[in-house]
Every structure is written in C-alpha cells, then in structure tokens.
Amino acid sequence: MRRARAPKTKKSVAKRFKITARGKVMRSRAGRRHLLQSKGPGRRRSLRKSVEVGPTDAHRVLASLPFTR
C-alpha cells in the first residue's frame, strides 16, 4: 500500500509573497528592477511599498503555501 504524499510548499510562491499575521497576502510592486532614472522620485518611493494581493490571486497563493495557515 502506498503512503500518502505530504503537501509541499511551492518555493517560487514562498519567495514572492509574504503572509501577514492577520492572513493578508502581500506582494512587492512591479517596475523596481531597472530604468529607475526615468521614473519620478514619488513613483520610485511608492514602488518601495508592498501591496495586498486581490482576493482571487490570494486564494491561489494560499493554496500553494500549505503551511502558512
């Protein structure tokens, strides 16, 4: 008889998203890697902050991270 497989964490998802203590899924903003001199200083400052993921994608992220709940 076969043993049941344990759920595995998707490491690519674990590196890209963080789960807060209240269970919100946070992500970093896109556009912060290169070509920053052409972006304004206010835009660059706002790119530093992390933002919450929408509910549809948050459900997918949490399904890929079985040990975060």
Secondary structure, DSSP 8 states (H G I E B T S, - for coil): ----------HHHHHHEEE-TTS-EEEE-SS-SS-GGGS-HHHHHHHHSEEE--HHHHHHHHHH-TT--
